């Protein structure tokens, strides 16, 4: 496995979990959003959307994913919407893709708690932050659901919580999620190897 791409909705913990996995495997870690910010010289994704457009951001994101796809021993946290463009899949297919599947109500609670200023696709309407976040996340997830399902492996936070005897995924530690992701990767790679033999 040269590269592991971590997919998932905004707020699903891709960066936090990715950094832990990178440390465990001794790989480098990159956050594709941060790389886009650096390449266009604008400090936040929200600002890129504002100054340019979402399409401008997505074009730069595709270039970043293309450049990363030729590298080795990387963990890449992708932007939540990276899965929408088929061209991005042509790059990500060179590595292993893993989807952090977090229930939308848990995401909405996380995002409402920290505010939506850094989330350009959520930061519009007034009203109850949770209800707003939940409605928008639901709409985004419906657009992206089938794309996320293309990932090589899926890490269901609900399943991890059930195994630990919790009913709230927001109490899970990033380490517990990273461990589950590593196990899923391992079983995916083992199955792939068995198919080859």
Backbone as a printed PyTorch tensor [residue, N CA C, xyz], in Angstrom:
tensor([[[  0.8400,  -1.1940,   0.0000],
         [  0.0000,   0.0000,   0.0000],
         [  0.8830,   1.2550,   0.0000]],

        [[  0.8190,   2.0210,  -1.0960],
         [  1.6440,   3.2350,  -1.1770],
         [  0.9850,   4.4010,  -0.4740]],

        [[ -0.3330,   4.5390,  -0.7110],
         [ -1.0580,   5.6900,  -0.1690],
         [ -2.4000,   5.2370,   0.3730]],

        [[ -2.7530,   5.7950,   1.5220],
         [ -4.0910,   5.5800,   2.0550],
         [ -4.8280,   6.9090,   1.9970]],

        [[ -5.9770,   6.9110,   1.3220],
         [ -6.8200,   8.1030,   1.2620],
         [ -7.9630,   7.9330,   2.2510]],

        [[ -8.1480,   8.9210,   3.1060],
         [ -9.2440,   8.8530,   4.0720],
         [-10.3700,   9.7490,   3.5720]],

        [[-11.5350,   9.1430,   3.3960],
         [-12.7050,   9.8380,   2.8590],
         [-13.7480,  10.0100,   3.9490]],

        [[-14.6120,  10.9840,   3.7670],
         [-15.7080,  11.1500,   4.7200],
         [-16.2030,  12.5730,   4.7260]],

        [[-17.3310,  12.7630,   5.3760],
         [-17.9560,  14.0700,   5.4460],
         [-17.1160,  15.0280,   6.2760]],

        [[-17.3890,  16.3370,   6.1220],
         [-16.7190,  17.3310,   6.9540],
         [-16.9920,  17.0220,   8.4260]],

        [[-15.9730,  17.1810,   9.2480],
         [-16.1610,  16.9510,  10.6770],
         [-16.0950,  15.4890,  11.0950]],

        [[-15.7710,  14.5910,  10.1370],
         [-15.7770,  13.1690,  10.5060],
         [-14.4710,  12.7220,  11.1580]],

        [[-13.4920,  13.6280,  11.2450],
         [-12.2510,  13.2870,  11.9640],
         [-11.1540,  12.7410,  11.0710]],

        [[-11.2360,  13.0210,   9.7730],
         [-10.2590,  12.4510,   8.8310],
         [ -8.8210,  12.8650,   9.1630]],

        [[ -8.6400,  14.1440,   9.5120],
         [ -7.2850,  14.6490,   9.7980],
         [ -6.7390,  14.0360,  11.0830]],

        [[ -7.5560,  14.0550,  12.1240],
         [ -7.1150,  13.5300,  13.4270],
         [ -6.7550,  12.0490,  13.3270]],

        [[ -7.6530,  11.2760,  12.7050],
         [ -7.4310,   9.8260,  12.5830],
         [ -6.2580,   9.5630,  11.6360]],

        [[ -6.1890,  10.3390,  10.5580],
         [ -5.1060,  10.1750,   9.5850],
         [ -3.7380,  10.3650,  10.1990]],

        [[ -3.6180,  11.3690,  11.0780],
         [ -2.3290,  11.6410,  11.7250],
         [ -1.9100,  10.4700,  12.6140]],

        [[ -2.8830,   9.8630,  13.2960],
         [ -2.5700,   8.7120,  14.1670],
         [ -2.0930,   7.5320,  13.3190]],

        [[ -2.8080,   7.2590,  12.2290],
         [ -2.4370,   6.1360,  11.3540],
         [ -1.0410,   6.3710,  10.7670]],

        [[ -0.7650,   7.6120,  10.3570],
         [  0.5480,   7.9430,   9.7870],
         [  1.6550,   7.6710,  10.8050]],

        [[  1.3840,   8.0290,  12.0520],
         [  2.3700,   7.8240,  13.1110],
         [  2.6240,   6.3350,  13.3320]],

        [[  1.5340,   5.5640,  13.3660],
         [  1.6380,   4.1180,  13.5830],
         [  2.4470,   3.4560,  12.4580]],

        [[  2.1690,   3.8500,  11.2120],
         [  2.8120,   3.2000,  10.0640],
         [  4.1530,   3.8260,   9.6800]],

        [[  4.4540,   4.9820,  10.2810],
         [  5.6720,   5.6850,   9.8980],
         [  5.5480,   6.3020,   8.5020]],

        [[  4.3520,   6.6960,   8.1310],
         [  4.0910,   7.3390,   6.8380],
         [  4.0280,   8.8490,   7.0360]],

        [[  4.1190,   9.5930,   5.9220],
         [  3.8930,  11.0360,   5.9740],
         [  2.3970,  11.2990,   5.9490]],

        [[  1.9840,  12.4230,   6.5210],
         [  0.5620,  12.7710,   6.5220],
         [  0.3330,  14.0660,   5.7650]],

        [[ -0.6790,  14.0760,   4.9040],
         [ -1.0780,  15.3060,   4.2210],
         [ -2.5800,  15.4980,   4.3190]],

        [[ -2.9720,  16.7550,   4.4400],
         [ -4.3850,  17.1180,   4.4190],
         [ -4.5840,  17.8540,   3.0930]],

        [[ -5.4040,  17.2990,   2.1900],
         [ -5.5040,  17.8940,   0.8460],
         [ -6.0460,  19.3270,   0.8910]],

        [[ -6.9390,  19.6340,   1.8340],
         [ -7.4430,  21.0110,   1.9680],
         [ -6.2990,  21.9900,   2.2550]],

        [[ -5.4230,  21.5800,   3.1860],
         [ -4.2880,  22.4410,   3.5600],
         [ -3.3700,  22.6680,   2.3530]],

        [[ -3.1640,  21.6190,   1.5570],
         [ -2.2930,  21.7380,   0.3860],
         [ -2.8960,  22.6830,  -0.6510]],

        [[ -4.2200,  22.6580,  -0.7980],
         [ -4.8770,  23.5880,  -1.7230],
         [ -4.7070,  25.0190,  -1.2110]],

        [[ -4.9190,  25.2080,   0.1020],
         [ -4.7550,  26.5470,   0.7020],
         [ -3.3520,  27.0860,   0.4180]],

        [[ -2.3510,  26.1970,   0.6050],
         [ -0.9640,  26.6200,   0.3760],
         [ -0.7270,  26.9280,  -1.1000]],

        [[ -1.2560,  26.0900,  -1.9970],
         [ -0.9510,  26.2990,  -3.4160],
         [ -1.6030,  27.5580,  -3.9750]],

        [[ -2.7800,  27.9370,  -3.4570],
         [ -3.4090,  29.1650,  -3.9720],
         [ -3.0940,  30.3890,  -3.1030]],

        [[ -2.4250,  30.1470,  -1.9650],
         [ -2.0060,  31.2580,  -1.1090],
         [ -3.1490,  31.9260,  -0.3630]],

        [[ -4.1810,  31.1440,  -0.0610],
         [ -5.3150,  31.6700,   0.7190],
         [ -5.4650,  30.7780,   1.9460]],

        [[ -5.5400,  31.3830,   3.1550],
         [ -5.4110,  30.5960,   4.3860],
         [ -6.5620,  29.6610,   4.7430]],

        [[ -7.7310,  29.7770,   4.0920],
         [ -8.7940,  28.8450,   4.4600],
         [ -9.6590,  28.4810,   3.2640]],

        [[-10.2110,  27.2810,   3.3160],
         [-11.0900,  26.7950,   2.2490],
         [-12.3020,  27.7280,   2.1250]],

        [[-12.8320,  28.1680,   3.2750],
         [-13.9980,  29.0570,   3.2710],
         [-13.6970,  30.3160,   2.4560]],

        [[-12.4780,  30.8380,   2.6370],
         [-12.0830,  32.0550,   1.9260],
         [-11.8870,  31.7970,   0.4320]],

        [[-11.3440,  30.6110,   0.0930],
         [-11.1650,  30.2530,  -1.3330],
         [-12.5300,  30.2290,  -2.0260]],

        [[-13.5230,  29.6410,  -1.3590],
         [-14.8860,  29.5800,  -1.9130],
         [-15.4110,  30.9980,  -2.1570]],

        [[-15.1260,  31.8750,  -1.1860],
         [-15.6190,  33.2520,  -1.2230],
         [-14.9360,  34.0680,  -2.3160]],

        [[-13.6100,  34.0280,  -2.3240],
         [-12.8230,  34.8390,  -3.2520],
         [-12.9550,  34.3180,  -4.6870]],

        [[-12.9270,  33.0040,  -4.8510],
         [-12.9890,  32.4050,  -6.1860],
         [-14.3410,  31.7180,  -6.3670]],

        [[-14.3790,  30.4020,  -6.1100],
         [-15.6330,  29.6530,  -6.2400],
         [-15.3680,  28.2330,  -5.7750]],

        [[-16.4350,  27.4710,  -5.6110],
         [-16.2420,  26.0640,  -5.2560],
         [-15.5380,  25.3400,  -6.4000]],

        [[-15.8960,  25.6600,  -7.6400],
         [-15.2850,  24.9890,  -8.7960],
         [-13.7730,  25.2280,  -8.8440]],

        [[-13.3670,  26.4680,  -8.5430],
         [-11.9370,  26.8050,  -8.5030],
         [-11.2330,  25.9480,  -7.4520]],

        [[-11.8780,  25.8340,  -6.2860],
         [-11.3130,  25.0020,  -5.2150],
         [-11.1970,  23.5550,  -5.6770]],

        [[-12.2640,  23.0210,  -6.2870],
         [-12.2780,  21.6050,  -6.7190],
         [-11.2040,  21.3280,  -7.7770]],

        [[-10.9820,  22.2820,  -8.6920],
         [ -9.9320,  22.1050,  -9.7080],
         [ -8.5680,  21.9780,  -9.0440]],

        [[ -8.3120,  22.8460,  -8.0640],
         [ -7.0310,  22.8040,  -7.3470],
         [ -6.8990,  21.5400,  -6.5090]],

        [[ -8.0230,  21.0960,  -5.9520],
         [ -8.0250,  19.8620,  -5.1640],
         [ -7.6400,  18.6820,  -6.0600]],

        [[ -8.1890,  18.6430,  -7.2830],
         [ -7.8600,  17.5560,  -8.2140],
         [ -6.3650,  17.5580,  -8.5620]],

        [[ -5.8050,  18.7640,  -8.7420],
         [ -4.3640,  18.8560,  -9.0330],
         [ -3.5310,  18.3340,  -7.8670]],

        [[ -3.9380,  18.6850,  -6.6540],
         [ -3.2250,  18.2190,  -5.4560],
         [ -3.2850,  16.6900,  -5.3710]],

        [[ -4.4680,  16.1180,  -5.6070],
         [ -4.6120,  14.6500,  -5.5330],
         [ -3.7900,  13.9710,  -6.6300]],

        [[ -3.7320,  14.6080,  -7.7980],
         [ -2.9220,  14.0530,  -8.8970],
         [ -1.4520,  14.0170,  -8.4730]],

        [[ -0.9560,  15.1350,  -7.9090],
         [  0.4530,  15.2040,  -7.5020],
         [  0.7700,  14.1840,  -6.4030]],

        [[ -0.1400,  14.0330,  -5.4600],
         [  0.0930,  13.0970,  -4.3530],
         [  0.0910,  11.6540,  -4.8330]],

        [[ -0.7060,  11.3710,  -5.8750],
         [ -0.9000,   9.9720,  -6.2950],
         [  0.3750,   9.3070,  -6.8000]],

        [[  1.4000,  10.1190,  -7.1300],
         [  2.6420,   9.5180,  -7.6210],
         [  3.6460,   9.2870,  -6.4880]],

        [[  3.2410,   9.6340,  -5.2650],
         [  4.1560,   9.5020,  -4.1340],
         [  3.9440,   8.1960,  -3.3810]],

        [[  4.7910,   7.9420,  -2.3960],
         [  4.7210,   6.6900,  -1.6400],
         [  4.6770,   6.9510,  -0.1370]],

        [[  4.1330,   5.9630,   0.5810],
         [  4.0960,   6.0050,   2.0490],
         [  3.4440,   7.2820,   2.5770]],

        [[  2.2180,   7.4960,   2.1250],
         [  1.4690,   8.6880,   2.5270],
         [  0.1220,   8.3020,   3.0900]],

        [[ -0.3430,   9.1120,   4.0280],
         [ -1.7440,   9.0760,   4.4480],
         [ -2.3070,  10.4340,   4.0390]],

        [[ -3.4170,  10.4290,   3.3050],
         [ -4.0070,  11.6720,   2.8210],
         [ -5.4380,  11.8120,   3.3400]],

        [[ -5.6800,  12.8920,   4.0900],
         [ -7.0530,  13.2250,   4.4870],
         [ -7.6180,  14.0830,   3.3550]],

        [[ -8.6750,  13.6080,   2.7090],
         [ -9.2410,  14.3370,   1.5670],
         [-10.3360,  15.2830,   2.0450]],

        [[-10.6830,  16.2480,   1.1950],
         [-11.8240,  17.1120,   1.4940],
         [-13.1040,  16.2970,   1.3630]],

        [[-14.1360,  16.6890,   2.0970],
         [-15.3890,  15.9280,   2.0930],
         [-15.9920,  15.7140,   0.7130]],

        [[-15.7900,  16.7020,  -0.1860],
         [-16.4000,  16.6140,  -1.5100],
         [-15.4990,  16.0410,  -2.5880]],

        [[-14.2930,  15.6070,  -2.2090],
         [-13.3290,  15.1080,  -3.2020],
         [-13.8690,  13.8960,  -3.9650]],

        [[-14.7750,  13.1580,  -3.3330],
         [-15.2820,  11.9110,  -3.9240],
         [-16.2200,  12.1490,  -5.1060]],

        [[-16.6790,  13.3930,  -5.2600],
         [-17.6800,  13.6980,  -6.2840],
         [-17.1060,  13.6100,  -7.6970]],

        [[-15.8540,  14.0030,  -7.8650],
         [-15.2680,  14.0540,  -9.2090],
         [-14.6400,  12.7230,  -9.6210]],

        [[-15.0870,  12.1530, -10.7310],
         [-14.5030,  10.8870, -11.2070],
         [-12.9830,  10.9650, -11.4020]],

        [[-12.4780,  12.1180, -11.8520],
         [-11.0300,  12.2590, -12.0590],
         [-10.2750,  11.9970, -10.7600]],

        [[-10.8460,  12.4200,  -9.6220],
         [-10.1760,  12.1960,  -8.3380],
         [-10.0810,  10.7100,  -8.0180]],

        [[-11.1170,   9.9520,  -8.3950],
         [-11.0730,   8.5050,  -8.1720],
         [ -9.9740,   7.8580,  -8.9960]],

        [[ -9.7110,   8.3970, -10.1960],
         [ -8.6440,   7.7940, -11.0110],
         [ -7.2940,   7.9320, -10.2970]],

        [[ -7.1280,   8.9990,  -9.5010],
         [ -5.8930,   9.1440,  -8.7140],
         [ -5.9450,   8.2790,  -7.4520]],

        [[ -7.0840,   8.3330,  -6.7610],
         [ -7.1830,   7.6330,  -5.4610],
         [ -7.1550,   6.1150,  -5.6180]],

        [[ -7.5980,   5.6390,  -6.7820],
         [ -7.5890,   4.1870,  -7.0280],
         [ -6.1720,   3.6150,  -7.0350]],

        [[ -5.1710,   4.4870,  -7.1770],
         [ -3.7750,   4.0130,  -7.1500],
         [ -3.3660,   3.6220,  -5.7320]],

        [[ -4.1510,   4.0780,  -4.7590],
         [ -3.8600,   3.7310,  -3.3730],
         [ -5.0280,   2.9500,  -2.7920]],

        [[ -5.1830,   3.0560,  -1.4920],
         [ -6.2820,   2.3850,  -0.7950],
         [ -7.1900,   3.4830,  -0.2500]],

        [[ -8.4930,   3.3070,  -0.3780],
         [ -9.4210,   4.3260,   0.1270],
         [-10.2270,   3.7680,   1.2960]],

        [[-10.3560,   4.5790,   2.3150],
         [-11.1150,   4.1420,   3.4850],
         [-12.0930,   5.2470,   3.8730]],

        [[-13.3270,   4.8590,   4.1170],
         [-14.3890,   5.8280,   4.4080],
         [-14.7020,   5.8300,   5.8990]],

        [[-14.5690,   6.9940,   6.5470],
         [-14.9890,   7.1450,   7.9470],
         [-16.4740,   7.4910,   7.9290]],

        [[-17.2850,   6.5280,   8.2670],
         [-18.7380,   6.6860,   8.1980],
         [-19.2750,   7.0900,   9.5710]],

        [[-19.6190,   8.3650,   9.6800],
         [-20.0850,   8.9220,  10.9590],
         [-21.5570,   9.3030,  10.7990]],

        [[-22.4360,   8.9060,  11.7500],
         [-23.8450,   9.2800,  11.6340],
         [-24.0130,  10.7980,  11.5270]],

        [[-24.9410,  11.2260,  10.6890],
         [-25.1070,  12.6610,  10.4190],
         [-25.5010,  13.4630,  11.6480]],

        [[-26.2820,  12.8590,  12.5420],
         [-26.6750,  13.6270,  13.7340],
         [-25.4520,  13.9210,  14.6020]],

        [[-24.5100,  12.9610,  14.6590],
         [-23.2850,  13.1750,  15.4370],
         [-22.4320,  14.2710,  14.7870]],

        [[-22.3480,  14.2520,  13.4570],
         [-21.6030,  15.2980,  12.7380],
         [-22.2300,  16.6630,  12.9840]],

        [[-23.5630,  16.7180,  12.8950],
         [-24.2700,  17.9950,  13.0780],
         [-24.0170,  18.5420,  14.4780]],

        [[-24.0020,  17.6450,  15.4800],
         [-23.7440,  18.0970,  16.8500],
         [-22.3220,  18.6330,  16.9860]],

        [[-21.3470,  17.9240,  16.3830],
         [-19.9490,  18.3710,  16.4390],
         [-19.8060,  19.7410,  15.8070]],

        [[-20.3890,  19.8930,  14.6070],
         [-20.2240,  21.1300,  13.8470],
         [-20.9540,  22.2860,  14.5330]],

        [[-22.1520,  22.0160,  15.0500],
         [-22.9130,  23.0600,  15.7520],
         [-22.1360,  23.5380,  16.9830]],

        [[-21.4250,  22.6140,  17.6270],
         [-20.6860,  22.9590,  18.8460],
         [-19.5110,  23.8960,  18.5570]],

        [[-18.8460,  23.7200,  17.3940],
         [-17.6790,  24.5630,  17.0950],
         [-18.0050,  25.7300,  16.1700]],

        [[-19.2040,  25.7260,  15.5780],
         [-19.5850,  26.8070,  14.6670],
         [-19.2540,  26.4630,  13.2250]],

        [[-19.9130,  27.1530,  12.3050],
         [-19.7970,  26.7870,  10.8890],
         [-18.8620,  27.7050,  10.0970]],

        [[-18.2070,  28.6520,  10.7650],
         [-17.4030,  29.6440,  10.0240],
         [-16.3890,  28.9970,   9.0850]],

        [[-15.7780,  27.8690,   9.5130],
         [-14.7480,  27.2340,   8.6800],
         [-15.3500,  26.2330,   7.6860]],

        [[-16.6700,  26.1400,   7.6470],
         [-17.3390,  25.1620,   6.7640],
         [-18.1060,  25.9170,   5.6880]],

        [[-17.4720,  26.1920,   4.5530],
         [-18.0950,  27.0830,   3.5680],
         [-19.4410,  26.6000,   3.0510]],

        [[-19.6440,  25.2990,   3.0020],
         [-20.9160,  24.8130,   2.4610],
         [-22.0470,  24.8780,   3.4860]],

        [[-21.7140,  25.2030,   4.7300],
         [-22.7430,  25.2520,   5.7770],
         [-23.0230,  26.6630,   6.2740]],

        [[-22.0890,  27.5770,   5.9940],
         [-22.1230,  28.8720,   6.6620],
         [-22.9990,  29.8590,   5.9010]],

        [[-24.3220,  29.6700,   5.9240],
         [-25.1870,  30.6090,   5.2130],
         [-26.3180,  31.0970,   6.0900]],

        [[-27.2790,  30.2120,   6.2730],
         [-28.5540,  30.6340,   6.8600],
         [-28.4190,  30.9240,   8.3590]],

        [[-29.4080,  31.6680,   8.8450],
         [-29.4710,  31.8680,  10.2940],
         [-30.3990,  30.7810,  10.8310]],

        [[-30.5550,  30.7370,  12.1430],
         [-31.4330,  29.7150,  12.7190],
         [-30.6500,  28.8010,  13.6310]],

        [[-31.2890,  27.7600,  14.1040],
         [-30.6720,  26.8300,  15.0440],
         [-29.4670,  26.1500,  14.3960]],

        [[-28.2630,  26.2760,  14.9990],
         [-27.0560,  25.7260,  14.3670],
         [-27.1480,  24.2260,  14.1060]],

        [[-27.7220,  23.4720,  15.0570],
         [-27.8120,  22.0230,  14.8600],
         [-28.7410,  21.6910,  13.6920]],

        [[-29.9390,  22.2860,  13.6890],
         [-30.9340,  21.9820,  12.6510],
         [-30.3890,  22.3470,  11.2740]],

        [[-29.7160,  23.4900,  11.2210],
         [-29.1130,  23.9850,   9.9790],
         [-28.0520,  23.0030,   9.4760]],

        [[-27.1560,  22.6480,  10.3870],
         [-26.0640,  21.7410,  10.0190],
         [-26.6330,  20.3900,   9.5770]],

        [[-27.6200,  19.8940,  10.3260],
         [-28.1800,  18.5780,  10.0070],
         [-28.8360,  18.5710,   8.6200]],

        [[-29.6060,  19.6150,   8.3170],
         [-30.2990,  19.6870,   7.0220],
         [-29.2970,  19.7370,   5.8770]],

        [[-28.2700,  20.5590,   6.0290],
         [-27.2800,  20.7110,   4.9590],
         [-26.4310,  19.4520,   4.8010]],

        [[-26.0270,  18.8620,   5.9300],
         [-25.2290,  17.6260,   5.8730],
         [-26.0200,  16.5170,   5.1880]],

        [[-27.3250,  16.4590,   5.4830],
         [-28.1700,  15.4260,   4.8770],
         [-28.1960,  15.5920,   3.3600]],

        [[-28.3550,  16.8370,   2.9110],
         [-28.3850,  17.1020,   1.4670],
         [-27.0400,  16.7450,   0.8180]],

        [[-25.9410,  17.1430,   1.4740],
         [-24.6110,  16.8350,   0.9310],
         [-24.3780,  15.3290,   0.9060]],

        [[-24.7930,  14.6560,   1.9810],
         [-24.5590,  13.2140,   2.0710],
         [-25.3350,  12.4740,   0.9810]],

        [[-26.5460,  12.9420,   0.6890],
         [-27.3210,  12.2990,  -0.3680],
         [-26.6120,  12.4000,  -1.7190]],

        [[-25.9410,  13.5410,  -1.9520],
         [-25.1830,  13.6910,  -3.2090],
         [-23.9430,  12.7870,  -3.2450]],

        [[-23.3710,  12.5380,  -2.0750],
         [-22.0500,  11.8840,  -2.0290],
         [-22.0680,  10.4180,  -1.6180]],

        [[-23.2150,   9.9910,  -1.0960],
         [-23.3180,   8.6580,  -0.4810],
         [-22.7750,   7.5420,  -1.3640]],

        [[-23.2240,   7.5310,  -2.6360],
         [-22.8110,   6.4590,  -3.5430],
         [-21.3110,   6.5160,  -3.8070]],

        [[-20.7690,   7.7340,  -3.8210],
         [-19.3250,   7.8890,  -4.0470],
         [-18.5290,   7.3660,  -2.8500]],

        [[-18.9770,   7.7010,  -1.6470],
         [-18.2870,   7.1780,  -0.4520],
         [-18.3090,   5.6510,  -0.4410]],

        [[-19.4230,   5.0990,  -0.8890],
         [-19.5840,   3.6400,  -0.8770],
         [-18.5960,   2.9390,  -1.8130]],

        [[-17.9450,   3.6950,  -2.7170],
         [-16.9120,   3.1180,  -3.5940],
         [-15.5980,   2.8410,  -2.8730]],

        [[-15.4740,   3.3100,  -1.6440],
         [-14.2020,   3.1310,  -0.9170],
         [-13.8940,   1.6460,  -0.7470]],

        [[-12.6020,   1.3460,  -0.6620],
         [-12.1770,  -0.0470,  -0.4790],
         [-12.6320,  -0.5980,   0.8640]],

        [[-12.6730,   0.2490,   1.8780],
         [-13.0630,  -0.1970,   3.2110],
         [-13.8880,   0.8970,   3.8860]],

        [[-14.7780,   0.4650,   4.7660],
         [-15.6420,   1.4040,   5.4730],
         [-15.4530,   1.2250,   6.9780]],

        [[-15.2290,   2.3170,   7.6730],
         [-15.1230,   2.2740,   9.1370],
         [-16.3990,   2.9020,   9.6810]],

        [[-17.2670,   2.0630,  10.2250],
         [-18.5320,   2.5530,  10.7720],
         [-18.3500,   2.9060,  12.2410]],

        [[-18.4760,   4.1890,  12.5590],
         [-18.3260,   4.5950,  13.9550],
         [-19.4400,   4.0150,  14.8140]],

        [[-20.6080,   3.8200,  14.2000],
         [-21.7190,   3.2200,  14.9410],
         [-21.3480,   1.8140,  15.4120]],

        [[-20.7060,   1.0400,  14.5280],
         [-20.2970,  -0.3230,  14.8940],
         [-19.2540,  -0.3270,  16.0010]],

        [[-18.3080,   0.6000,  15.9300],
         [-17.2730,   0.6700,  16.9810],
         [-17.9380,   1.0130,  18.3210]],

        [[-18.8610,   1.9720,  18.2860],
         [-19.5510,   2.3840,  19.5150],
         [-20.3330,   1.2150,  20.1110]],

        [[-21.0250,   0.4640,  19.2570],
         [-21.7930,  -0.6960,  19.7340],
         [-20.8780,  -1.7180,  20.3950]],

        [[-19.7220,  -1.9760,  19.7510],
         [-18.7620,  -2.9400,  20.3140],
         [-18.2860,  -2.4950,  21.6890]],

        [[-18.1650,  -1.1630,  21.8660],
         [-17.6830,  -0.6330,  23.1380],
         [-18.8210,  -0.4120,  24.1360]],

        [[-20.0520,  -0.6810,  23.7010],
         [-21.1970,  -0.5240,  24.5900],
         [-21.6760,   0.9150,  24.7530]],

        [[-21.4000,   1.7730,  23.7540],
         [-21.8930,   3.1570,  23.7890],
         [-23.0000,   3.3070,  22.7630]],

        [[-23.8660,   4.2990,  22.9490],
         [-24.7840,   4.5930,  21.8590],
         [-24.4910,   5.9510,  21.2370]],

        [[-23.4190,   6.6160,  21.7030],
         [-23.0480,   7.9100,  21.1310],
         [-21.6480,   7.8190,  20.5370]],

        [[-21.5380,   7.9930,  19.2100],
         [-20.2260,   7.8590,  18.5690],
         [-19.2860,   9.0020,  18.9550]],

        [[-19.8270,  10.1160,  19.4540],
         [-18.9540,  11.2400,  19.8090],
         [-18.1160,  10.9800,  21.0610]],

        [[-18.3650,   9.8660,  21.7570],
         [-17.4970,   9.5480,  22.9040],
         [-16.2970,   8.6920,  22.4820]],

        [[-16.2730,   8.2380,  21.2360],
         [-15.1560,   7.4030,  20.7810],
         [-13.8740,   8.2250,  20.6940]],

        [[-12.7500,   7.6030,  21.0510],
         [-11.4740,   8.3160,  20.9320],
         [-10.9600,   8.1660,  19.5000]],

        [[-10.2200,   9.1630,  19.0190],
         [ -9.6160,   9.0310,  17.6910],
         [ -8.7630,   7.7620,  17.5690]],

        [[ -8.1200,   7.3660,  18.6660],
         [ -7.2930,   6.1460,  18.6260],
         [ -8.1320,   4.9080,  18.3430]],

        [[ -9.2980,   4.8280,  18.9780],
         [-10.1740,   3.6670,  18.7540],
         [-10.5950,   3.6020,  17.2890]],

        [[-10.8530,   4.7750,  16.6960],
         [-11.2700,   4.8330,  15.2950],
         [-10.0950,   4.4600,  14.3880]],

        [[ -8.8960,   4.9500,  14.7370],
         [ -7.6970,   4.6410,  13.9540],
         [ -7.3990,   3.1380,  13.9890]],

        [[ -7.5780,   2.5170,  15.1520],
         [ -7.3230,   1.0780,  15.2810],
         [ -8.2760,   0.2980,  14.3720]],

        [[ -9.5470,   0.6860,  14.4050],
         [-10.5440,   0.0340,  13.5510],
         [-10.1760,   0.2230,  12.0700]],

        [[ -9.7190,   1.4080,  11.7120],
         [ -9.3250,   1.6860,  10.3230],
         [ -8.1550,   0.7950,   9.9140]],

        [[ -7.1800,   0.6420,  10.8060],
         [ -6.0220,  -0.2180,  10.5070],
         [ -6.4510,  -1.6750,  10.3330]],

        [[ -7.3800,  -2.1210,  11.1680],
         [ -7.8790,  -3.5010,  11.0430],
         [ -8.6060,  -3.7010,   9.7110]],

        [[ -9.4160,  -2.7110,   9.3340],
         [-10.1560,  -2.7910,   8.0640],
         [ -9.1960,  -2.8170,   6.8750]],

        [[ -8.1540,  -1.9960,   6.9480],
         [ -7.1520,  -1.9570,   5.8790],
         [ -6.4750,  -3.2980,   5.7520]],

        [[ -6.1150,  -3.8460,   6.9150],
         [ -5.4210,  -5.1200,   6.9320],
         [ -6.2880,  -6.2150,   6.3210]],

        [[ -7.5690,  -6.2490,   6.7070],
         [ -8.4080,  -7.3200,   6.1640],
         [ -8.6630,  -7.1220,   4.6740]],

        [[ -8.7550,  -5.8530,   4.2380],
         [ -8.9200,  -5.5950,   2.8050],
         [ -7.6970,  -6.0810,   2.0290]],

        [[ -6.4930,  -5.7520,   2.5340],
         [ -5.2640,  -6.1370,   1.8370],
         [ -5.0580,  -7.6500,   1.8630]],

        [[ -5.4570,  -8.2930,   2.9530],
         [ -5.3510,  -9.7530,   3.0510],
         [ -6.2650, -10.4140,   2.0240]],

        [[ -7.5010,  -9.9230,   1.9510],
         [ -8.4610, -10.4820,   0.9810],
         [ -7.9480, -10.3070,  -0.4410]],

        [[ -7.3890,  -9.1280,  -0.7120],
         [ -6.8820,  -8.8430,  -2.0490],
         [ -5.7510,  -9.8050,  -2.4030]],

        [[ -4.8890, -10.0580,  -1.4110],
         [ -3.7680, -10.9650,  -1.6290],
         [ -4.2630, -12.3910,  -1.8910]],

        [[ -5.3190, -12.7960,  -1.1620],
         [ -5.8730, -14.1470,  -1.3280],
         [ -6.4780, -14.3100,  -2.7190]],

        [[ -7.1480, -13.2460,  -3.1780],
         [ -7.7510, -13.2910,  -4.5260],
         [ -6.6620, -13.4840,  -5.5770]],

        [[ -5.5300, -12.7980,  -5.3790],
         [ -4.4220, -12.8990,  -6.3370],
         [ -3.8510, -14.3050,  -6.3970]],

        [[ -3.7400, -14.9460,  -5.2100],
         [ -3.1120, -16.2760,  -5.2020],
         [ -4.1190, -17.2850,  -5.6770]]])
